[in-house]
Amino acid sequence: MDQIVHIFRKDVRRHWREILLSLGILALFAWNEPSKWMPRPFRGSMFREMFSGWLAPMVAISWLFLILRVVHAESLAGDRQFWVTRPYEWKKLLTAKALFLVTFINVPLFIAQVFLLWKAGFASSRFMIGLLWVQLMWILILIVPMTTLATVTSSFGQTVLVVLGILLSLIGLTALSSEIPNPGISLLRWIPEWLPPSILLGVFVAVLVWQYARRKTLHSRLLLIGAAAAILVIMEETPPRAFSAQAFLQPSAGQLPVQLSFDPAKPSAAEGAPMKDKVQIRIPLLVSGIAQNSAVSIDGTMVDVEAPGGLHWNSGWNGSISGLLPAAQPTTVTFLAMDKAFFEQVKSTSAKVHISFALTAFGPTEVRRVVATPGAFAVPGGALCAIYPENRDLLQCRSPLKTHSSL
């Protein structure tokens, strides 16, 4: 235990500047975040709006810098590790580094979250499980991967080059995947979505422990590269899960939750990246017939086109979520997979288009009357809302550990 405390105190003395920088940026984030709960017209100057957008990524960057500095203090890569000449036990060294990161990343983050809950008007004791879950997510998503990367690099510059290489590889693979059709290897269809990230996380933990125990940097790097390549292949070759309409019941004619009709108005020009051998088609529709206090979600669409000469094309079911409200409003159905060759054949002819929808209707199970009072007032579901005197048409709501909303 004495050795763990000794290493911890040594790291605090050596890296107090990085600690203060990290804590300062986090404090600025916690101070500024309540201003983002205000409606956009009341958030302040444009400069503060831009400044607010940079604070969250700056917090993460300061954590990454702190992780690199504290791990590289006893570098595990290379052949000039001075610390191996000292009576350091690798288990105690690893424990001291973990204690340092928990003390100066997780604990300040937890305090900031408790402060923000208090500032928002919520008792943090009611959301302790959610706060701990957020801590775990940060450990798994950022702290463990970045600490592992620091164990297989010997300097800050080398780490930056590795991160840039990873980003460039991802960009290149993304561009390449758009040019090469996905064959959808049958064996990969049955791989659950949670398995690739779980494997990658397991490799991170294994390399992290292995580096501190054995310092086999070359083997660790090869293992990380192999695991990353395997995960990328799985993600690239696994076909996207097709939308299934089997779970949607066929309603009778008198039970339709919405009425959709063709809108003769010309739709606005579509924007988006051009697609090879494909044409984007948009069909304008008018929405009506939705009951008051209800809403309808379009979860999937299928378009079938019959043209003269026996020409036929079917899009198959495509998942696409869009919400419809009771007020009559125009909407569009967009399907992106029409073959360009088929489109060129039928674009100047009359065709019969049949559109099928997979819909989900939402209605109130319980109606409650909420009286708006000056300042923040509670609404069902544990949220707090407020109507600002400067704009009485705007209702601003916030709820703990969830995204706030404006209505």
N, C-alpha and C positions, 0 to 999 in steps of 0.2 A: 504493500500500500504506500509506503514511503517513497518508493521509486515512481509510482504513478503521480503522486503529488509533486514530486521534484520536477518531473518532465512537464507537468501541467503549468507549474509556476514559471518554469523557464520559458515556455511558449508564450505565456501572458506577458512576461517582461520583454521578450524579443518582438512580439507582434502587436504591441499595444496600439500602434498607429493604425494598423489594418482593422483592429477591433473597434476603435473609435470611429473610423470611417464607416464601417458596416452599421454600427449602432446609430450614427448620425443620420444616415440615409433612411434607415427604418423609422427613426423618430419623425423625420420629415414626412414620410409616407403616412404614418399614423395621424400626424397633425393635419395633413392636407386631405385625407380621404373623406372626412365628413362633408367637405365642400362639394364633393361629387354627388352627394345625396340630394342636393338642391336641383331644381329644374335648370336646364341648360342656360336660359336667359339670365339666371341669377347666380351663376358660378364665379363671376368675376371677369377679369380681363382675358384677352386671347392669350397673352403670355402665360398666365397662370394655367389656362386650359392646356397649353402645350407642355408646360412644366409638369402638370399632373399626369399626362400620358407617359412621360419618361420615368416617373418615380418607381413604378412597379418593376420594370425591367432592370432599373439601376439597383434595386434591392437584391434581385437575384444575382446580378453581376458582382456586387460587393461580396456576397456569400461565396461565389465561385473563386474570387480572388483570395478570400480568407482561407478557403479550403486548400488551395494550391500552396499558399505560403506556409501553412502549418504542416502540411504533409511533406513538402520539399525541405523543411528544416532538418529532417532526418531522411534524406533521399534514399529510396529503395532501388533506383535504377543507376546503372553505371558501376564503376569499380573504385570510386573514391569516397565511400561512405565513412567519414571519420567516426561516426557514432558506434560502429561495430567494434571499435577498440575499447569502448566503455562497457561496464557490466550491465548493459540493457537487456532485459528479457523481452522478446518480441510480443508476448501476450500483454505485458504491462505497457509497452510502448503503444500498442494498438488501443488499449483501454484508455490511456492518457489522451490520445488523439480524439477518440470518440467522446470522452468527457469534455474536451475543449470545444468540439463542434456543438454538442448539446448545450453547453453553457452559453455560448456566444451566438448561436443561431436559433436553436429551438426555444430556449427559455425567453429571449427577447421577443421572438415572434409570438409566443403564447401570451406574454404580457401585452403586446400591441393588440392582439385580437381581443383580449379581455377589455382593454381600454375602449376599443371601437364598439364592442357590444354595449358597454356602459354609456358611451357617448350617444349611441343610437336609441337608448332607452330600454335595453333588455338586460335581464339578470343573467350573468355568465354561468351561474351555477346550474341553470336549467339546460345548458347546451355544452356541458363538459365533454360528453362523448363525441359530439361533433368537432369540438376543438382538438381533442386528441386524435381524431381521425385525420384532420387537416395536417397535424404534425407528422403523422405516419406517411401521408402522401408526399410531403416534402422530402422526407428521408428517403423514400423509395424512388422518387422521380428525379431528385436533384442531388442530394447529399451522397448517397451510395454510388451512383454512376460517376460523379465528379471526383470523389475520393479515390475510386478505383483507377480512373484515368491518371490522377496525380501519382499513383504508386508505380505506374509504368513509364513515367516521363521524369526527366531529371531537372527541368527548368521551366520557368513560366513561358518563355518563347517556344520551347518545344511543344508544350501543351497547346498553345494557341495555333501552331501549325497543324497539330493533329485535329483540333476542332474544325479548322478551316478545311482540312482534307475531308473530314466527315461530311461537312455541309456541301462541298463541291461534289462529292460522290452521290449524295442524295439528290442534288439537282440534276446531275447527269443521268442517274437511273430513272428519275421522273420523266426527263425528256425522252429517254430511250424507250420507256414503257409506252409512251404515247404513239411511237412509230411502229412498235412490234406488237402484233395481236396477242392477246392472252390466250394460251391454249387450254388453260384450265385443267391441269393434270388431275386425274381422277382421285389419286391417293390423297391429294392435298385438300380435297373438298370436305373431308371429315375432320380436319384439324380445327379444334375450337379456337375462337378468337383470343381467349385469355392465355393460350399456351405459349405463343412466341414471346410476348413480353415477360411471362413468368420464367421461361428458359433464360432469356437475356439477363434478368435480374439475378437468377441463380448463378450465372457465370460471373457477374460482377462481384457477388459476395465471395465466390470461390477464389477468384483472382486476388481480391483484396486480402483475404486471409493467407493465401499462398505466398503473396509477395512479402508480407510481414514475417511469415514463418521461414521461407526459403530464399526469397529474393531471386527467383528464376525469371528475370525480366523478359528474356527472349521467348521462353515458353508461355509466359502470361500474355505477351503481345500476340503471339500466334493463336492462342486460345480465344482472345477477344476478337481478333480479325475473323477467325473461322466462325465463331458464334454469330457475329454481325452479318457475315456473308450468308450464312444459312438462314437467318431470320429474314434478310432482304429477299432471298430467293423464294422463301415460303410466302411472304407478303405479296411478291410480284406475281407468282404463279398461281396463287389461290384465287379462283374466280370469285367475283363479288356475289354475295348471297342474293339470289333472285327473290323478288317480291312474290309473296303467295297470297292470293285472294280467297283461298279456301276457308279462312276463318271468318269471312264476311257473309252474313246471311242475305238471301235474296228477298227484298221487301215486296209487299204487294203494292199495287198502283196507288192505293189510298194512304199508304204509310210512308211515302217518300219524304225525307226530312228537308229536301231542297228541290227547287225547280231551276233547271238550267236551260237556257235558250240561246240561240245564235245571235250574236251582236253584229249588226250590219256595219258598225263603225270600224274603220280601218285601224288595226292595232299599231302601236308605235314600233319603230324599228328595233329589232332585237339586238342586244349586244352580247358579245361572248367571243371566245377564241374560235377561229375557223377549224373545222373538222375535215379530215381527209376522207373522201368517198361518202360523206354524210351530209345531210341538209337539215337545218333546224326549221321546224314548222310551228307556227303559233296560231291557235284558233281562238278568237275572242268570244266570250260567253257573257250572258247576263244572268245574275243571281237573284232569285226571289223565293218566297215561300218558306223561309226559315222562321220558326216560331220565336216570339219575343222571349228574352232571357235564355236563348239557346244559341248554339253555334254548331257548325259542321266542319269537319276536317276532311280534306281530300287526301287520302293516304296512298292511293295508287290509281293509275290510269292505263287503259289499253285502247289503242286506236286501230281500227280495221278499215282499209281502203279498198273499194272495188271500182275498177275503171273499165271502160269499154275495151273490147278485144280480149276479155278474159284475164286482164291484168289484176293482180291481187297482192296486197302487202299487209302484214300484221306486225304491230310493234311488240306484241307480248306485254305482259304486265310490268309496269315500271313504278317503283315506289317514289312518291313525291309528296311531301307534306305541305299543305297550304290551308289556312283557316278562312272560313266564310262566316260573316255576321248577318244578323237579320236585315239591316238596311240594304236596299237594292244597290248593287255595285257591279261594275264590270270586272271580269277576271279573264284569264287566258289559260288554255291548256297547252303546254309545251312538251313536245316529244322530240328527242334529238337523234333518233336512230334510223330515220328514213334513208334508205339507200339512194345515193345520188343518181344512179342509173335509172331506178324506178321513177324518181321525181322528174327526170328529164323526159320520160315517156308520157307522163300524165299531167304535167304542169299546165298544158294548154287545152285540156279536155275536161268535161264534166265527170265528176266521180262521186260515188256514194261513200260517205264517211260515217262509220259507226263508232261511237266513243263509249266505253264502259268505265265506270268509276267505282272505286272502293271507298266508301264513305264511313265516317264515324260521327254520330250525332251526340252532342253534349247538351244536357239539360240540367236544371237545378234540382238536386235531391232535397234541398232544404233552403227556404227563403228566410233571411233574417233582415231586420230593419236596423240600419246603423245611422245614428245621428252624428253628423259632422259638427265638431266643436272647434273653437279657436285653438290653434296649435295642433300637436299630434294627438290622434285618437286611435284607439284599438279597433281592429276589424277581425272577424272570424278567421281563424287560421294562424293567429299569433303575430300578425303584421301590424305595423303602425303606419298610418296615413296622415296626410296633411293637405289642406287646400290653402294656397298662398294668396294673400290679399291682392297682390299685383296681377294675378291671373286666376280668377275663380273657376275657369273652365279646366284647370289642370289639377289633377289629383296625383300626388306623389306618394308612393308607398315603399316601405322597406321591411324586410324580414331577415331574421338572423341566419347567417351562413347560406344565404341565397341571394341571387341577383335582384337588385331593386328594380322597380318599374315605375313608369309614368303612364297615366291614363288621361 
